[in-house]
Amino acid sequence: MRKGELTRAAILDTALELASRDGLEGLTIGLLADKMNMSKSGVFAHFGSREDLQLEVLKLYHHRFEQEVFFPSIKEARGLPRLRAMFARWISRVSEEIASGCIYISGAVEYDDRPGPIREELVAMVSAWQGALLRCVKQAVETGDLKQETDPHQLVYEMYGLILAVHHDARLLRTPGAVERAKVGFERLIENYRNP
């Protein structure tokens, strides 16, 4: 990598850290410049605008999510093993983000009613993940791991609900054992939909 690319990568890493803590709206060129010991114009040289920076941070977050959660999971056998792997890696990542925050969840709160490129990018990323989960559930039905009458959309909805509950209880309420409760909830879900 050239020096400029290394600097850009370092800026993005720091920006992701700040956005995870303060939200995408809390991410400013000035704050980032201070954190990087750079001038504002130095940061601007790598990103044309604050919105461009926010979009790049979203893309970096999504890329890391895919690398840590999605791609390792699809190496598992189709059906229930893959679905279990997806949820296990997802809950593991959420557990790590309890201290810092999840861009998908904080972004949803910040941009749920604000049209524009950031909301569109966020919606596309979350929809891609939900689509991957949906395909995985359908495959689990096809393999016979889950009952034929399983409603894939309902199961994905309930899985998402468990993740949101962890984020809420662990980050906001500081409830001990929230992650374990979600794991128990997932097992209960699977037992409900599982083929006898």
C-alpha positions in Angstrom: 0.0 0.0 0.0 1.1 3.5 -0.7 1.4 6.1 2.1 -1.8 7.8 1.0 -3.7 4.5 1.1 -2.3 3.6 4.5 -3.3 7.1 5.9 -6.8 6.7 4.5 -7.1 3.2 6.0 -5.9 4.6 9.4 -8.4 7.4 9.2 -11.2 5.0 8.4 -10.3 2.7 11.3 -10.3 5.7 13.7 -13.6 7.0 12.2 -15.2 3.6 12.7 -14.1 3.6 16.3 -15.6 7.1 16.8 -18.8 6.3 15.0 -19.3 3.1 17.0 -19.1 5.1 20.1 -20.8 8.4 19.1 -23.0 7.3 16.1 -22.5 8.3 12.5 -23.9 11.8 13.3 -21.3 12.2 16.0 -18.6 11.7 13.5 -17.1 15.0 12.5 -14.1 16.0 10.4 -12.8 18.1 13.3 -13.1 15.4 15.9 -11.4 12.9 13.5 -8.6 15.4 12.6 -7.9 15.9 16.4 -7.9 12.2 17.0 -5.5 11.6 14.0 -3.3 14.6 14.8 -4.0 15.9 11.4 -5.5 19.1 10.0 -9.1 19.2 8.8 -7.9 19.8 5.3 -5.7 16.7 5.6 -8.7 14.6 6.4 -10.8 16.3 3.7 -8.1 15.4 1.2 -9.0 11.7 1.7 -12.8 12.2 1.8 -14.7 14.8 -0.2 -17.3 15.5 2.5 -18.5 14.4 5.9 -21.2 12.3 4.2 -18.6 10.6 2.0 -16.7 9.8 5.2 -19.8 8.4 6.9 -20.6 6.2 3.8 -17.0 4.8 3.8 -17.3 4.0 7.5 -20.6 2.2 6.9 -18.9 0.2 4.1 -16.0 -0.7 6.3 -18.3 -1.8 9.1 -20.3 -4.0 6.7 -17.1 -5.5 5.2 -15.9 -6.5 8.7 -19.3 -7.9 9.6 -19.2 -10.1 6.5 -15.7 -11.2 7.2 -16.4 -12.1 10.8 -20.0 -13.4 10.6 -21.2 -14.2 7.1 -18.3 -15.8 5.2 -17.1 -18.1 8.0 -20.7 -19.3 8.6 -21.4 -20.3 5.0 -18.5 -22.8 5.2 -20.8 -24.9 7.4 -23.2 -27.5 6.0 -26.5 -26.1 4.6 -29.4 -26.2 6.9 -29.4 -26.0 10.7 -25.5 -26.2 11.1 -25.2 -23.0 8.9 -28.1 -21.2 10.6 -26.6 -22.0 14.1 -23.2 -20.8 12.9 -24.7 -17.5 11.6 -26.5 -16.8 14.9 -23.5 -17.9 17.0 -21.1 -15.6 15.2 -23.6 -12.8 15.1 -24.2 -13.0 18.9 -20.5 -13.2 19.5 -20.0 -10.0 17.5 -22.8 -8.2 19.4 -21.2 -9.3 22.7 -18.0 -7.6 21.7 -20.0 -4.5 20.6 -21.7 -4.1 23.9 -18.8 -1.8 25.0 -18.6 0.1 21.7 -21.9 -0.1 19.9 -23.3 -1.5 16.7 -23.4 0.7 13.7 -26.4 -1.1 12.2 -28.5 -0.5 15.3 -27.3 3.0 16.2 -27.6 3.9 12.5 -31.2 2.7 12.4 -32.1 5.0 15.3 -30.3 8.0 13.6 -31.5 7.5 10.1 -34.8 5.6 10.3 -36.8 8.8 9.2 -34.0 10.7 7.4 -33.9 10.1 3.6 -30.6 10.2 1.8 -27.6 8.2 0.8 -26.6 7.2 4.3 -30.0 5.7 5.0 -30.1 4.0 1.6 -26.7 2.4 2.2 -27.7 1.3 5.7 -30.9 -0.2 4.5 -29.1 -2.0 1.7 -26.6 -3.5 4.1 -29.1 -4.6 6.7 -31.4 -6.0 4.0 -28.5 -8.0 2.6 -27.9 -9.6 6.0 -31.6 -10.3 6.5 -31.6 -11.8 3.0 -28.7 -14.1 3.9 -30.5 -15.2 7.0 -33.7 -15.8 5.1 -31.9 -17.9 2.5 -30.3 -19.9 5.3 -33.7 -20.6 6.9 -35.2 -21.7 3.6 -32.3 -24.1 3.1 -32.9 -25.5 6.5 -36.5 -26.2 5.5 -35.3 -27.7 2.2 -32.8 -30.0 4.0 -35.6 -31.2 6.4 -33.9 -29.7 9.5 -36.8 -27.3 10.0 -40.5 -28.1 9.6 -42.0 -27.6 6.1 -44.6 -25.1 7.5 -41.8 -22.9 8.9 -42.4 -19.2 8.0 -38.8 -18.1 7.2 -39.7 -14.4 7.5 -41.1 -15.0 11.0 -38.0 -16.9 12.1 -35.6 -14.2 10.9 -37.8 -11.6 12.5 -37.6 -13.4 15.8 -33.8 -13.9 15.5 -33.4 -10.2 14.9 -35.6 -9.4 17.9 -33.2 -11.4 20.1 -30.3 -9.4 18.9 -32.0 -6.1 19.4 -33.0 -7.2 22.9 -29.4 -8.0 23.7 -28.3 -4.6 22.5 -31.0 -2.9 24.5 -30.6 -4.8 27.8 -26.8 -5.1 27.8 -26.0 -1.6 26.6 -28.8 0.5 28.0 -30.0 -1.4 31.0 -26.6 -3.1 31.8 -28.6 -6.3 32.5 -26.3 -9.1 33.4 -26.8 -12.3 31.4 -28.5 -10.7 28.4 -26.3 -12.5 25.9 -27.0 -15.9 27.6 -30.7 -15.2 27.5 -30.6 -14.5 23.8 -28.8 -17.8 23.2 -31.5 -19.6 25.2 -34.1 -17.8 23.2 -32.5 -18.9 20.0 -32.5 -22.5 21.1 -36.1 -22.3 22.0 -36.9 -20.8 18.6 -35.1 -23.6 16.9 -36.8 -26.3 18.9 -40.2 -24.7 18.0 -39.4 -24.9 14.3 -37.3 -28.0 14.2 -38.4 -31.1 12.4 -39.1 -33.9 15.0 
